[in-house]
Structure formats: structure tokens, C-alpha cells
Amino acid sequence: MKKRLDDFQERRTHLANLSDQELKDRFWKLAEEIVTPMLELGKKNTSPSIERSVLLRMGFSSLEAKEIVNGVLENNLISKGAGHVVYKLAREKQISIREAGLMLVNGKCWDEVVNLFAKEGVSC
């Protein structure tokens, strides 16, 4: 087995003269550069399975979540997020999130939800 060459001293030369605070600042800057693209992807991209997962965490059963996500897809609202769709309807009607989600499961209020997003000037 080959022994790994220890080149740590060479690799750290560009960091050797930095203070602790400068090292911390550099670390967080590099961490932000790594995380920012992932956050952008998360904001702009979703999938039915992710949306079902969100709804499960909101307290809906898997069958209910599936129906809501299907409705979200049929109404071209997937980019808004299924949880957001349910929340927005609940807020508009001043009912619980559970009640709003069950209305959607039962095929009610989809036109209203589409109009809620259209009111904001957001095309669906």
C-alpha cells in the first residue's frame, strides 16, 4: 500500500496569513457559493413526489395528497406548490388547511384557486 504524500503545507499557503475571522468569512462565502445554486433549483423545480411529501407533512393522507397533487397538475399550478395552493385557499375562505385540502380532494374550488393565483398577476 502506497503512503499518501503529505502536501498540506503546500495546499494551505494561500490561507496561511489569514486571521481566524478572515478564515470564517472565506468559509461562509464558499459555503454560500455551493448552497445558492441548490436553493435556486429548489425554488424553481419541483415534482409530484416532492409536492405529495409536503402535503403529507401538512397532515394529509397519501391518498388525499395524491388527489390534491393530481388537481394541481391538471390546473397547471405545480410551480406554485401544492401546499401553497391549499394554504392560499384556506386563507381566502378563512377555513382550516385541512378543510381546504379536503375541498380540493373532492373536486371543489379548483376554479377559485386558479383565479386566486391569476389575481396576483401570476399566470398559471
C-alpha positions as CSV (number, residue, x, y, z in Angstrom):
1,M,0.0,0.0,0.0
2,K,1.3,3.4,-1.0
3,K,1.6,6.1,1.6
4,R,-0.2,9.3,0.8
5,L,2.1,12.2,0.3
6,D,1.5,15.0,2.8
7,D,1.2,18.1,0.8
8,F,-0.9,20.0,3.4
9,Q,1.7,22.7,3.9
10,E,1.7,23.4,0.1
11,R,-2.0,23.5,-0.3
12,R,-2.6,25.8,2.7
13,T,-0.1,28.5,1.6
14,H,-2.8,30.8,0.3
15,L,-4.6,30.6,3.6
16,A,-1.6,30.8,5.9
17,N,-1.7,34.6,6.5
18,L,-5.5,34.8,7.1
19,S,-6.8,35.6,10.5
20,D,-9.5,33.5,12.2
21,Q,-12.2,35.9,11.2
22,E,-10.9,36.0,7.6
23,L,-10.9,32.2,7.5
24,K,-14.5,32.1,8.9
25,D,-15.6,34.7,6.3
26,R,-14.0,32.7,3.5
27,F,-15.6,29.5,4.7
28,W,-19.1,31.1,4.7
29,K,-18.5,32.7,1.3
30,L,-17.6,29.4,-0.2
31,A,-20.4,27.6,1.6
32,E,-22.9,30.2,0.1
33,E,-21.4,29.7,-3.4
34,I,-22.2,25.9,-3.0
35,V,-25.6,26.2,-1.5
36,T,-27.1,29.1,-3.6
37,P,-27.5,27.0,-6.8
38,M,-29.1,24.3,-4.8
39,L,-31.6,26.7,-3.3
40,E,-32.4,28.2,-6.7
41,L,-33.0,24.7,-8.0
42,G,-35.3,24.0,-5.1
43,K,-37.2,27.3,-5.7
44,K,-37.7,26.8,-9.4
45,N,-38.1,23.0,-9.7
46,T,-40.4,20.5,-8.0
47,S,-42.0,17.2,-8.7
48,P,-45.2,15.5,-7.9
49,S,-43.4,13.3,-5.3
50,I,-42.0,16.4,-3.6
51,E,-45.4,18.0,-3.5
52,R,-47.0,14.9,-2.1
53,S,-44.3,14.8,0.6
54,V,-45.1,18.4,1.5
55,L,-48.8,17.6,1.8
56,L,-48.1,14.6,4.0
57,R,-46.2,16.8,6.3
58,M,-49.2,19.1,6.4
59,G,-51.3,16.2,7.7
60,F,-53.0,14.8,4.6
61,S,-53.0,11.1,3.9
62,S,-51.2,9.7,1.0
63,L,-54.4,9.2,-0.9
64,E,-55.5,12.8,-0.2
65,A,-52.1,14.1,-1.1
66,K,-52.2,12.2,-4.4
67,E,-55.6,13.7,-5.3
68,I,-54.5,17.2,-4.5
69,V,-51.3,16.9,-6.5
70,N,-53.3,15.5,-9.4
71,G,-55.5,18.6,-9.3
72,V,-52.5,20.9,-9.0
73,L,-51.1,19.2,-12.1
74,E,-54.3,19.4,-14.1
75,N,-54.7,23.1,-13.3
76,N,-51.1,23.9,-14.2
77,L,-50.3,25.1,-10.6
78,I,-47.4,22.8,-9.9
79,S,-44.9,25.7,-10.0
80,K,-46.9,27.3,-7.2
81,G,-46.5,24.3,-4.9
82,A,-49.3,22.1,-3.7
83,G,-49.0,23.2,-0.1
84,H,-49.2,26.8,-1.2
85,V,-52.3,26.1,-3.2
86,V,-54.0,24.5,-0.2
87,Y,-52.8,27.3,2.2
88,K,-54.0,30.1,-0.2
89,L,-57.5,28.6,-0.5
90,A,-57.7,28.1,3.3
91,R,-56.7,31.8,3.8
92,E,-59.1,33.0,1.2
93,K,-62.0,31.1,2.7
94,Q,-60.9,31.6,6.3
95,I,-61.1,27.8,7.0
96,S,-58.5,25.3,8.2
97,I,-55.8,24.0,5.9
98,R,-57.4,20.5,6.4
99,E,-60.8,21.7,5.3
100,A,-59.4,23.5,2.2
101,G,-57.4,20.4,1.2
102,L,-60.4,18.2,1.5
103,M,-62.5,20.5,-0.6
104,L,-59.8,20.2,-3.3
105,V,-59.7,16.4,-2.9
106,N,-63.5,16.4,-3.5
107,G,-63.0,18.4,-6.7
108,K,-64.3,21.7,-5.3
109,C,-62.8,25.2,-5.6
110,W,-60.3,24.5,-8.3
111,D,-61.5,27.4,-10.4
112,E,-61.3,29.6,-7.4
113,V,-57.7,28.6,-6.7
114,V,-56.7,29.2,-10.3
115,N,-58.3,32.7,-10.0
116,L,-56.6,33.4,-6.7
117,F,-53.2,33.0,-8.4
118,A,-54.3,34.8,-11.5
119,K,-55.4,37.8,-9.3
120,E,-51.8,38.2,-8.3
121,G,-50.8,38.7,-11.9
122,V,-49.2,35.3,-11.9
123,S,-50.1,33.2,-14.9
124,C,-50.8,29.6,-14.1
